[in-house]
Structures are given as structure tokens and as C-alpha cells.
Amino acid sequence: MSSRSERPLGNVRICDFTGQLAGAGATRTLAAFGAQVIRVEDPVRQGRWDMLRGSGPFVDERRGPELGGGFNNHNVEKLGVTINLKDERGRDLLRELIATSDVVTENFAGGVLARLGFGYDDLREIRNDIIYVSNSGFGHTGPYSAFKTWGPVVQAICGLSFLSGLPDEPPAGWGYSYMDHLGADFMALAILAALVHRRRTGEGQWVDMSSIEAGITLDGPSILDHSVNGRPARRAGSPDSNHSASPRMVPHNIFPAAGEDRWVAIACRDDSDWAALAKVIGEAWANESRFDDLAGRYAAQSELDARMARWTSTRDRFELAAELRAVGVPASAVQQAVDRIEHDPGTSAWGLWPLVRHPEIGEVRVDGIPVHLSEADWVIERGAPLLGEHNDRVFGDFLGHTAEELAALRDANVI
Amino acid sequence: MTPAGGALAGLRVVELASDHAAFAGKLLADLGAEVVLVEPPGGHHSRGYEPFVDDRPDPERSLWWWHYHTSKLGVVLDLEDGADVTRFRRLVATADIVLDGEAPGRMSALGLDFSDLRAGHDELVWVSVTAFGRDNPRRGEPFTDLTLLAGGGPVWSCGYDDHSLPPVRGGGNQGYQIGSVWAAIGALTAILARDVTGRGQLVDVSLHAAANVTTEAATQAWLMTGEEVSRLTCRHAARQGNVSQQTLALTADGRWMNTGVPPRTPREFSALSEWLDELDLRDEFPETVFLELGAKRETIAFGDIGVDPVLTEIVSAGREAMMFIASKLSADDFFVGGQRRGLTCGPVYAPEEIMADEHITARGFPTAVHHDDLDRDVVYPGAPFVMSATPWRIARRAPRIGEHQHLVFTPSS
């Protein structure tokens, strides 16, 4: 195992105020690649500005701020300190930490950190080349900057929920906080881009990320269809996201398979995929010449969907998908967690579910990283920090405070 | 148009055209890297993706192509032709990053893989974006965005309360975009590592792995408790038996509204109660008594919902009050009115509607790009994040086939 300093981001220190998934997920990735991420939490409220600290899922019947499953997942490989920012001695300690940090990260609603006395101008006074990355729903400027969001609200506002659904039904949207994941990923990218610039120029900056805006960038072709062609996404028959209009593919759908709530996804990219699929189907209708080209299949899309569904509904979803892939047709069972985590060589061979040790939770598996680096890869071994777990190490070893000083700060509830 | 610059100015990327990694190249290009997009003769097949300008199919009129290839330079190379292979090798020799979306084994078969081209170019970062990873046992399988999202987990969590309807693929080729954001993260991580070691490396990105770690509760529930989640209409899939209340409200003007996390704080319950009074609706909403109970106690923990019957009633009344008020107001009035009272909510906007929203336009998000081909400006989505020192920008429209051949391969450049 390489030491942290030999890892890709081993010389980066982040003073981290992030929470939930949308923020904590960003610094998680950088910590896995070796950045020293120091999570700052409030000792008075037991870190509850991140509501996931005490939220389920839990491994057993125990409850409490050290036991949240999502929190553990999103904060692996980080250090944890507690600082009471309502106390001037706490604010001094934070200034010391910021002075030795490359990056300050947070995902409070717009303006919250500034009101605590640590807006960008304050940060720059502490360290002129600091990189400050804020991630909020609406961003720190504009008429709605004080409005609050969470993942599903971000997804609704940015257009992603609208684009996900079946015709003539309400939006299906996303059944989880997709934009917390993507918000975290964009935030990680923002930190990395700012670090690249600073390496070259010595210049820090403030990156004001709005996860709603980041989400809109994921609607691209639909936005251009409106701005160029004047065609709105809000129109009859739209959205229709189990079909594919861009690129156009028919058949392209999620079909019923044998069993209760079992489904299989099948996509024909072109005429030769269809020819291969038709051969597997082997029924007279599949060989009708009107289906030979895309235009013909598109004209008969509903009919094809219905015929396909009748054909798939008696088939095992895994066997059918494997049979189709064997003849070159893209197909996959709709996999639930057990399928993709326990029985899928695509994830196990990748090492996608690393085991971490957490002093209270025990040993649990967490999300890995979908990127492998050949020379110095990511490492995920340590679970999320306990409240103040690394106070001595960070305030003592890194910042040079004596044990007596720290004891006094602890007694005064500053840390 | 903003002049050259950006956070990644000075980095050169050679991108092999693909559909699934195109967004990664766009992210790097719009952040200031010089991205040279290499297409096969005749242009990459994704130039045939709809929609087209005025619905006229043409390789120069694909709006899919326009969106995903902003800020890039375009060249054509036949990687099976000797002279072009020489050009490709020369081009890679000048690059910091190669962005390779080819199928596993193709570049190796051409003798143009990372191991072939890094000799004498130790600094090279090679980002390979494939469905399952370069060496994965599933590496040869055919795939599309649909099959990736179905096999990778997102689809299982998305859809409707009614399970006779199929689960739903989120729209917009998100499987490709998730992987592309990770590819950009991997590329810059390797560049920062190179600053220290002087050496580049191989960055192996799996779209399947990326989808698998983008499922939030579904994976967490399984890993922590061994339970599966079950899809619900436009809200979090829940562990079985934990069907939550609807969060979608229909407003008086027929729009869908997401009513967010249920109100849990005394301030939120007071705000709801006062809002009902202001609208003179108190008499029509019999559960007001629970709102008043909520206003008098401390914040309700998520863990108590569904456990403590009174707290569950209070939370339920809060959600119902949101739905009820929404049914009496327009989407705009409910959204702004609710948010100004500290109640988290948001309309289900179509993409064209958020692009016209006053907040987004005040922040300058919509980005006009001049199209000499149409002789007008076209509005694109803007910056994924606002950088104060090195603004994101679209340097130029997507390239035509071979548009920058001369610029890129002229010896002086």
C-alpha cells in the first residue's frame, strides 16, 4: 500500500464543511485519491448540520450520530474535527486550519458560511491563494440564492425530472437524489480544475456551483432543440424516456420478463441488431420486411413494443439478456441491488464494493470509485470519522497546539 | 465570445470521437483545454443523431453533435491509413491527455494504444472510457445508455407506484454523462499527480461501475441492511413496506410541483399555518391542529417518522398542507411563496422553462454562441460551476468534419 503522500492528491489539504451527499460526496472522491480532507463539525449540535449523521440505514438496532450508514459511505477516508464557530477561540482555530489548507469546501445554502465570518473575502485574508468551492442549489448570487433545495427539488427545477417518464403519465423523475451524486461529481471536478489552475499560476479563486445549473447542463440536446428549432420538451407524447429519440433506436424499451416485477432492457442500435434479434425471436412477425429498416420499425413502434413484450414476458430476464448479447444485441436485466452487488462480475472484478472499518459500525462495504489509475490508485479502507476523532492529530500534530491547550479548549466546549 | 483562457488553458487533449465519452471532452474543452477531436473519414456516426436543425438530417446539423462538441477543434484521420497514423502519432506526442472511447482492444489492435504511444512520452495521461473497464470480464459486451442504466442500478429505483408500468430510464443519456464526468475527474486527478511525479498513467473508466455508484439509497440499503428498495412515483424509492407519501402536487394551473422533504421544523409548521391563514384557507384544511402541534415542538428527526404515531401525523399534515396549498395556487406563486417562507419546493420545469427562469438568467447561465453557419446566435446551457478567476466559456461552436485539419497539422502550429 502506498503511503498517502505518494497518492495522486497526497499533497492537497481540504478544510471541509460539506454535508449530505451533494457536498460530502465530492471530497470523498478526493480523499480516496489521497487528499487530506479534514471535516469540520459542530461539537454543540453533534455534527447535525449534516442530517445524515444520525440517519438510516443502520446495520442493527443501535441509533446515534456515529451510526448513519449514508454518512459513513459519504465520508470514508476523511479526518474529523469539531470546532464551535460561535466561540472566538473556535474561529481562531479554524483560521489556523484554513491558513494551512489548499481548499475550503461547503454546501450550505447561499450565504450561510459568510454569515459565520468565513465568506470568500474572509478566507482570502487568511490565505490569499485559497480555493473556495461552494455548492448550493441555486448558487450564491441571483434572486433565489437564499432558497433551499434537496436532491429531488434540484432534479425537478433543472429539467431532469421532467425528461424522465412515460407518455401520458406524471413525471417519473429519479427515484433517488441523482443530482446529489452528480452535484458531488461536478463539485469534485470544480475543485480539481481550480487546483490545476493554481498549480500553474499560483492563483486561487472562488467556484460558485449551483447544482441546479450543473443539472441543466445534463439536458443539452433537448435545450438546443428548443433554442434552435423552437420545439419545447413540454409537448404531447413527451417525455418518453424508455424509448430513444437521440439517437433514434427501435425497438428500445424495458420489457416485462418472467416473474413478479421482473424486467429486461433491449436496444437495437441499427438494422443489423434488429436482424440478429429477429433471428432469436424466430416468429413470423419478426421477419416481416417492413421492419427491416429503422423507418419501418419507428412507424410501427407501438406494435413492435407490444409484440416484443408478449415474447419477453415468459423469458427469464438474465437468460434472455445473455442470449441477446451473445448475438451482439445490447440487452440487460433490470438489476436490483443483490444482482449487481453480489452476482455481477462487472462490479466484483472492478473491486467496486470495498470493505471499510468503522469503530462503531464495524466492517461494512461502501461504494468504490469507477475510475482506476494505473500508477497510484484510490484507496478506501477507513470509515467515516467519529465526531472530533482527529482533534488531537489535526490541532496538535498539524497545527502545533499542546495537549494542555487542547484540554482547555475541550473543557470550554470549543472543540 | 470570451477569449482563450480558462482553468485548463495550456492542456492539450486528443479525443477519439465517441458518443459515450463526448461529454468528458466537452467538460475539458469548455474549461479551457485545447481539445482536438479525431473523427474517421466521413465523420463520426453520432453526427447522425437527432434532433437536427430544422429537422433536416445532415452531418453538420445534428444538435446532439453541436451540444457535445463545443469548444473543440475537429480533424479527420483514418487510423488504418499509414500517413494518417503518422499524423495521429505526431498529434499524440504533443498531447497531455488522450481521451479514448474506443471499444476495448481496438487501439491495441491498431498498435496505437497507451502502451504503444507512451514510449518517449512518459508524461502522457491516457483516459480510456469503456462500458465495463478495459480488462473486465464483461468488456466485450454490446451496450447502450439504456442497458447500462438497467444493469447498473438506476432504472430499478425509477418509475411509478404502479408496478404494472415498467421501471423508467431517466432521460438524456445520463449513463454516458455520469461516466463522462468521472472521466474528467480521473483525467485531472492524473494531471495533478503528474505535476509531482512527472509521469502520466492510464485512467480506466467503467460506465457500468459509474452507474453502480450513482444509486444512493438502493446500494446503501443493501450494503447496510440487506434490503432492496422499491420504486415510487417521482420520489425516493423506499425499502419495501415503507411507502412514503406522494411529493408531487398538482398546482391550480395544472403543473407538477415537487414539495420536497416533508416539513419537520417548528418554523416550517408555523409558516404553513400562517400561509393557510393568509390565503383564508384554514377552514378548508382540518389538520391545522397538527401543524400547530408541530410549531410548538422541536424539530422532528427522520428516524421518528413512521415510529411515533403523533409525530407521524404531524409530518403527514405538513405534507398534506403543502399539497393542499399547491392545489390553490399557480406553480409560480406556490414555488416563490413557499421558498420565501422557508419551505423547500420546486416546480417540475421542462428544460426550456428553467432556461427562461429569472434566477438562471440573472446569473447569466444561458450562453449565446455565434453560429456562422446559421448567421445567428444559438443559446446553449452554460457553466456547470462559476469560476471567479478562470471563467468557463464556450470557445467556439462544434467543428464541421475536418474543419481544423489545416490548423492542427500545419507544421508551424
Interface residues (C-beta under 8 A of the other chain):
Chain A: P8 L9 G10 N11 V12 L21 T29 F33 M51 G54 S55 G56 P57 F58 V59 R63 G69 G70 N73 Y120 V133 N135 F138 G139 T141 G142 P143 Y144 S145 F147 K148 T149 W150 G151 P152 V153 V154 Q155 A156 I157 C158 G159 L160 S161 F162 L163 S164 G165 L166 E169 P170 P171 A172 G173 W174 G175 Y176 S177 Y178 D180 H181 L182 D185 F186 M187 A188 L189 A190 L192 A193 A194 L195 V196 H197 R199 R200 E203 G204 Q205 W206 V207 D208 M209 S210 I212 E213 A214 I216 T217 L218 D219 G220 P221 S222 I223 L224 D225 H226 S227 V228 N229 R231 P232 A233 R234 P239 S241 N242 S244 A245 S246 P247 R248 M249 H252 N253 I254 F255 P256 D261 W263 V264 A265 I266 A267 R269 D273 R325 G328 V329 P330 A331 S332 A333 V334 Q335 Q336 A337 V338 R340 I341 D344 P345 G346 T347 A349 W350 L352 W353 V364 R365 V366 D367 G368 I369 P370 V371 H372 L373 S374 E375 A376
Chain B: A7 L8 G10 L11 D19 L27 L31 S46 G48 Y49 E50 P51 V53 D54 D55 L63 W64 W66 H67 Y68 F132 G133 D135 N136 P137 R138 E141 P142 F143 T144 D145 L146 T147 L148 L149 A150 G151 G152 G153 P154 V155 W156 S157 C158 G159 Y160 H163 L165 P166 P167 V168 R169 G170 G171 G172 N173 Q174 Q177 I178 G179 V181 W182 A183 A184 I185 G186 L188 T189 A190 I191 L192 A193 D195 V196 T197 R199 Q201 L202 V203 D204 V205 S206 L207 H208 A209 A210 N212 V213 T214 T215 E216 A217 A218 T219 Q220 A221 W222 L223 M224 T225 E227 E228 V229 R231 L232 T233 C234 R235 H236 A237 R239 T247 L248 W256 M257 N258 G260 V261 A301 F302 G303 Q339 G342 T344 C345 G346 P347 V348 Y349 A350 P351 E352 E353 I354 M355 D357 E358 H359 I360 A362 R363 F365 L374 V378 V379 Y380 P381 G382 A383 P384 F385 V386 M387 S388 A389 T390
